[in-house]
Each structure stands twice: as structure tokens, then as C-alpha cells.
């Protein structure tokens, strides 16, 4: 199996805060609704094949899920399709444990489901 390129949550936040990258959350809608990273883009892994065209090709893609497993598979698929993608090691669980913000759609504090 190919090596999955990864960044830690702090580096993922830095990349996306500087607008150099898109944080792509590949969890399901229910997980997203409980809490997600600010400014993330939702595209569940289950819809990736049909909706991959909405992912920008001109910026690095930083993929995230709950633990890093699904987003790791998405990272490999995106890189195989010509994107510049990296996985967030540890996913949203590690993101939250690092102290980075987790919010709901209305901006209030969220949780990792």
C-alpha cells in the first residue's frame, strides 16, 4: 500500500488558516453536524466518487475524518486522481485534543461524534 502523506492538526490548521489549502471533512452529515473545524468543507467519503468535481484542484487538499482512517483512504484516492492531498493524522479526535476549535453550523461549540 502507498504511504499516506500526513500533517498534524496544528499544521493542518496553519495551512487552511493561511488559505493555502482546503480542509475537506469526509465524515458523514451526522458527524459533521455534531461538530467540525471552522472553515472546513463537507464532502462525505460516501459521496466522493459522484461529487469529486466540487473539490478545488488549484489548492492543496487537507483531508480529515474522525480518526484519520477514512481521510487517509480519500487522500490516496485524491492523489491518484491528480490532486495535491494530505491526511490529518489522528483526525478530528486529535484536532480537538490539540485544543483547536470544533464548532456547529451556527458557530457554537461542537463535539467530535
Secondary structure, 3 states (H helix, E strand, C coil): CCCCCEECHHHHHHHHHCCCEEEEECCCHHHHHHCECCCCEECCHHHHHHHHHHCCCCCEEEEECCCCHHHHHHHHHHHHCCCCEEEECCHHHHHHHCCCCCECCCCCECCCC
